[in-house]
Amino acid sequence: MTKGPAAVLTRLAQTGDGALALTFAGLAGAASLAAAAAALSRRRSARR
């Protein structure tokens, strides 16, 4: 069985709470985007 967000999404989908699963997926996506943006800005400022 998979672990992490995928497992949580699968469990939520099986219980029928699709709205909560979508919200969780959106939060996870936003968090990963923010982390990537922070890493990029850190790399850019380190080059200067």
Biopython code that builds the backbone (N, CA, C, O; Angstrom):
import numpy as np
from Bio.PDB.StructureBuilder import StructureBuilder

atoms = [
    (1, "MET", "N", (0.824, -1.206, 0.000)),
    (1, "MET", "CA", (0.000, 0.000, 0.000)),
    (1, "MET", "C", (0.863, 1.263, 0.000)),
    (1, "MET", "O", (1.930, 1.292, 0.614)),
    (2, "THR", "N", (0.403, 2.289, -0.681)),
    (2, "THR", "CA", (1.183, 3.518, -0.753)),
    (2, "THR", "C", (1.043, 4.317, 0.533)),
    (2, "THR", "O", (0.061, 4.194, 1.266)),
    (3, "LYS", "N", (2.045, 5.131, 0.780)),
    (3, "LYS", "CA", (1.997, 5.984, 1.968)),
    (3, "LYS", "C", (1.979, 7.439, 1.545)),
    (3, "LYS", "O", (2.254, 7.759, 0.389)),
    (4, "GLY", "N", (1.656, 8.319, 2.478)),
    (4, "GLY", "CA", (1.684, 9.747, 2.196)),
    (4, "GLY", "C", (0.349, 10.272, 1.697)),
    (4, "GLY", "O", (-0.698, 9.661, 1.910)),
    (5, "PRO", "N", (0.407, 11.422, 1.025)),
    (5, "PRO", "CA", (-0.821, 12.088, 0.559)),
    (5, "PRO", "C", (-1.680, 11.208, -0.334)),
    (5, "PRO", "O", (-2.908, 11.264, -0.267)),
    (6, "ALA", "N", (-1.035, 10.385, -1.181)),
    (6, "ALA", "CA", (-1.809, 9.528, -2.083)),
    (6, "ALA", "C", (-2.688, 8.566, -1.296)),
    (6, "ALA", "O", (-3.843, 8.333, -1.653)),
    (7, "ALA", "N", (-2.132, 8.008, -0.224)),
    (7, "ALA", "CA", (-2.906, 7.074, 0.593)),
    (7, "ALA", "C", (-4.075, 7.786, 1.261)),
    (7, "ALA", "O", (-5.180, 7.248, 1.337)),
    (8, "VAL", "N", (-3.822, 9.001, 1.745)),
    (8, "VAL", "CA", (-4.895, 9.766, 2.389)),
    (8, "VAL", "C", (-5.995, 10.079, 1.384)),
    (8, "VAL", "O", (-7.180, 9.946, 1.689)),
    (9, "LEU", "N", (-5.596, 10.497, 0.180)),
    (9, "LEU", "CA", (-6.591, 10.806, -0.855)),
    (9, "LEU", "C", (-7.404, 9.575, -1.211)),
    (9, "LEU", "O", (-8.621, 9.654, -1.380)),
    (10, "THR", "N", (-6.728, 8.431, -1.326)),
    (10, "THR", "CA", (-7.423, 7.192, -1.664)),
    (10, "THR", "C", (-8.436, 6.846, -0.581)),
    (10, "THR", "O", (-9.568, 6.464, -0.878)),
    (11, "ARG", "N", (-8.022, 6.983, 0.679)),
    (11, "ARG", "CA", (-8.918, 6.662, 1.786)),
    (11, "ARG", "C", (-10.121, 7.599, 1.776)),
    (11, "ARG", "O", (-11.257, 7.166, 1.968)),
    (12, "LEU", "N", (-9.862, 8.887, 1.550)),
    (12, "LEU", "CA", (-10.964, 9.850, 1.526)),
    (12, "LEU", "C", (-11.916, 9.561, 0.373)),
    (12, "LEU", "O", (-13.133, 9.663, 0.530)),
    (13, "ALA", "N", (-11.367, 9.202, -0.782)),
    (13, "ALA", "CA", (-12.206, 8.901, -1.937)),
    (13, "ALA", "C", (-13.074, 7.678, -1.661)),
    (13, "ALA", "O", (-14.229, 7.620, -2.083)),
    (14, "GLN", "N", (-12.512, 6.701, -0.951)),
    (14, "GLN", "CA", (-13.274, 5.486, -0.652)),
    (14, "GLN", "C", (-14.407, 5.773, 0.329)),
    (14, "GLN", "O", (-15.455, 5.130, 0.264)),
    (15, "THR", "N", (-14.210, 6.731, 1.236)),
    (15, "THR", "CA", (-15.266, 7.054, 2.187)),
    (15, "THR", "C", (-16.333, 7.935, 1.545)),
    (15, "THR", "O", (-17.389, 8.161, 2.136)),
    (16, "GLY", "N", (-16.062, 8.434, 0.336)),
    (16, "GLY", "CA", (-17.051, 9.224, -0.373)),
    (16, "GLY", "C", (-16.957, 10.711, -0.093)),
    (16, "GLY", "O", (-17.796, 11.477, -0.566)),
    (17, "ASP", "N", (-15.953, 11.140, 0.668)),
    (17, "ASP", "CA", (-15.821, 12.565, 0.976)),
    (17, "ASP", "C", (-14.934, 13.229, -0.071)),
    (17, "ASP", "O", (-13.793, 13.596, 0.205)),
    (18, "GLY", "N", (-15.476, 13.375, -1.273)),
    (18, "GLY", "CA", (-14.694, 13.909, -2.384)),
    (18, "GLY", "C", (-14.265, 15.354, -2.180)),
    (18, "GLY", "O", (-13.158, 15.732, -2.563)),
    (19, "ALA", "N", (-15.139, 16.174, -1.576)),
    (19, "ALA", "CA", (-14.808, 17.585, -1.381)),
    (19, "ALA", "C", (-13.590, 17.730, -0.476)),
    (19, "ALA", "O", (-12.703, 18.542, -0.737)),
    (20, "LEU", "N", (-13.557, 16.938, 0.584)),
    (20, "LEU", "CA", (-12.423, 16.997, 1.502)),
    (20, "LEU", "C", (-11.154, 16.530, 0.807)),
    (20, "LEU", "O", (-10.078, 17.088, 1.022)),
    (21, "ALA", "N", (-11.284, 15.501, -0.031)),
    (21, "ALA", "CA", (-10.122, 14.992, -0.765)),
    (21, "ALA", "C", (-9.585, 16.059, -1.714)),
    (21, "ALA", "O", (-8.373, 16.240, -1.829)),
    (22, "LEU", "N", (-10.489, 16.767, -2.395)),
    (22, "LEU", "CA", (-10.059, 17.827, -3.313)),
    (22, "LEU", "C", (-9.384, 18.958, -2.551)),
    (22, "LEU", "O", (-8.378, 19.504, -3.004)),
    (23, "THR", "N", (-9.937, 19.309, -1.393)),
    (23, "THR", "CA", (-9.337, 20.364, -0.579)),
    (23, "THR", "C", (-7.941, 19.961, -0.143)),
    (23, "THR", "O", (-7.010, 20.765, -0.198)),
    (24, "PHE", "N", (-7.795, 18.705, 0.295)),
    (24, "PHE", "CA", (-6.488, 18.206, 0.728)),
    (24, "PHE", "C", (-5.503, 18.242, -0.429)),
    (24, "PHE", "O", (-4.351, 18.640, -0.253)),
    (25, "ALA", "N", (-5.951, 17.827, -1.617)),
    (25, "ALA", "CA", (-5.074, 17.830, -2.790)),
    (25, "ALA", "C", (-4.660, 19.259, -3.136)),
    (25, "ALA", "O", (-3.508, 19.507, -3.492)),
    (26, "GLY", "N", (-5.596, 20.188, -3.030)),
    (26, "GLY", "CA", (-5.283, 21.587, -3.316)),
    (26, "GLY", "C", (-4.269, 22.149, -2.336)),
    (26, "GLY", "O", (-3.348, 22.864, -2.730)),
    (27, "LEU", "N", (-4.438, 21.827, -1.054)),
    (27, "LEU", "CA", (-3.493, 22.299, -0.037)),
    (27, "LEU", "C", (-2.115, 21.713, -0.271)),
    (27, "LEU", "O", (-1.111, 22.418, -0.164)),
    (28, "ALA", "N", (-2.058, 20.424, -0.590)),
    (28, "ALA", "CA", (-0.769, 19.770, -0.833)),
    (28, "ALA", "C", (-0.093, 20.386, -2.053)),
    (28, "ALA", "O", (1.116, 20.618, -2.046)),
    (29, "GLY", "N", (-0.872, 20.651, -3.099)),
    (29, "GLY", "CA", (-0.308, 21.259, -4.300)),
    (29, "GLY", "C", (0.209, 22.661, -4.029)),
    (29, "GLY", "O", (1.286, 23.029, -4.496)),
    (30, "ALA", "N", (-0.559, 23.450, -3.270)),
    (30, "ALA", "CA", (-0.134, 24.810, -2.950)),
    (30, "ALA", "C", (1.132, 24.794, -2.101)),
    (30, "ALA", "O", (2.022, 25.623, -2.289)),
    (31, "ALA", "N", (1.209, 23.850, -1.168)),
    (31, "ALA", "CA", (2.391, 23.760, -0.306)),
    (31, "ALA", "C", (3.630, 23.407, -1.116)),
    (31, "ALA", "O", (4.698, 23.981, -0.904)),
    (32, "SER", "N", (3.491, 22.463, -2.046)),
    (32, "SER", "CA", (4.650, 22.068, -2.850)),
    (32, "SER", "C", (5.058, 23.199, -3.791)),
    (32, "SER", "O", (6.248, 23.397, -4.034)),
    (33, "LEU", "N", (4.082, 23.947, -4.325)),
    (33, "LEU", "CA", (4.404, 25.092, -5.181)),
    (33, "LEU", "C", (5.141, 26.162, -4.386)),
    (33, "LEU", "O", (6.115, 26.741, -4.867)),
    (34, "ALA", "N", (4.674, 26.420, -3.171)),
    (34, "ALA", "CA", (5.329, 27.425, -2.330)),
    (34, "ALA", "C", (6.754, 27.001, -1.989)),
    (34, "ALA", "O", (7.668, 27.826, -1.982)),
    (35, "ALA", "N", (6.939, 25.711, -1.707)),
    (35, "ALA", "CA", (8.277, 25.206, -1.388)),
    (35, "ALA", "C", (9.200, 25.345, -2.590)),
    (35, "ALA", "O", (10.362, 25.724, -2.443)),
    (36, "ALA", "N", (8.689, 25.038, -3.779)),
    (36, "ALA", "CA", (9.502, 25.154, -4.994)),
    (36, "ALA", "C", (9.862, 26.614, -5.261)),
    (36, "ALA", "O", (10.995, 26.913, -5.640)),
    (37, "ALA", "N", (8.912, 27.516, -5.068)),
    (37, "ALA", "CA", (9.178, 28.938, -5.285)),
    (37, "ALA", "C", (10.215, 29.451, -4.293)),
    (37, "ALA", "O", (11.092, 30.235, -4.659)),
    (38, "ALA", "N", (10.120, 29.012, -3.042)),
    (38, "ALA", "CA", (11.090, 29.435, -2.029)),
    (38, "ALA", "C", (12.483, 28.933, -2.375)),
    (38, "ALA", "O", (13.464, 29.661, -2.225)),
    (39, "ALA", "N", (12.571, 27.687, -2.838)),
    (39, "ALA", "CA", (13.873, 27.121, -3.206)),
    (39, "ALA", "C", (14.463, 27.879, -4.393)),
    (39, "ALA", "O", (15.664, 28.145, -4.428)),
    (40, "LEU", "N", (13.616, 28.227, -5.367)),
    (40, "LEU", "CA", (14.094, 28.970, -6.534)),
    (40, "LEU", "C", (14.596, 30.350, -6.135)),
    (40, "LEU", "O", (15.663, 30.770, -6.583)),
    (41, "SER", "N", (13.848, 31.056, -5.307)),
    (41, "SER", "CA", (14.263, 32.400, -4.904)),
    (41, "SER", "C", (15.546, 32.336, -4.079)),
    (41, "SER", "O", (16.392, 33.225, -4.176)),
    (42, "ARG", "N", (15.696, 31.283, -3.264)),
    (42, "ARG", "CA", (16.920, 31.123, -2.481)),
    (42, "ARG", "C", (18.110, 30.910, -3.415)),
    (42, "ARG", "O", (19.185, 31.471, -3.203)),
    (43, "ARG", "N", (17.907, 30.090, -4.453)),
    (43, "ARG", "CA", (18.986, 29.821, -5.392)),
    (43, "ARG", "C", (19.372, 31.090, -6.150)),
    (43, "ARG", "O", (20.553, 31.350, -6.381)),
    (44, "ARG", "N", (18.365, 31.879, -6.536)),
    (44, "ARG", "CA", (18.640, 33.112, -7.281)),
    (44, "ARG", "C", (19.410, 34.106, -6.421)),
    (44, "ARG", "O", (20.354, 34.736, -6.897)),
    (45, "SER", "N", (19.016, 34.251, -5.159)),
    (45, "SER", "CA", (19.690, 35.213, -4.293)),
    (45, "SER", "C", (21.100, 34.727, -3.946)),
    (45, "SER", "O", (21.982, 35.544, -3.678)),
    (46, "ALA", "N", (21.323, 33.423, -3.948)),
    (46, "ALA", "CA", (22.650, 32.882, -3.634)),
    (46, "ALA", "C", (23.621, 33.144, -4.779)),
    (46, "ALA", "O", (24.826, 33.250, -4.554)),
    (47, "ARG", "N", (23.110, 33.251, -6.005)),
    (47, "ARG", "CA", (23.985, 33.490, -7.159)),
    (47, "ARG", "C", (24.564, 34.895, -7.151)),
    (47, "ARG", "O", (25.676, 35.112, -7.632)),
    (48, "ARG", "N", (23.809, 35.862, -6.601)),
    (48, "ARG", "CA", (24.261, 37.257, -6.650)),
    (48, "ARG", "C", (25.455, 37.525, -5.769)),
    (48, "ARG", "O", (25.939, 38.655, -5.713)),
]
sb = StructureBuilder()
sb.init_structure("model")
sb.init_model(0)
sb.init_chain("A")
sb.init_seg("    ")
for serial, (resi, resn, name, xyz) in enumerate(atoms, 1):
    if name == "N":
        sb.init_residue(resn, " ", resi, " ")
    sb.init_atom(name, np.array(xyz, "f"), 0.0, 1.0, " ", f" {name:<3s}", serial, name[0])
structure = sb.get_structure()
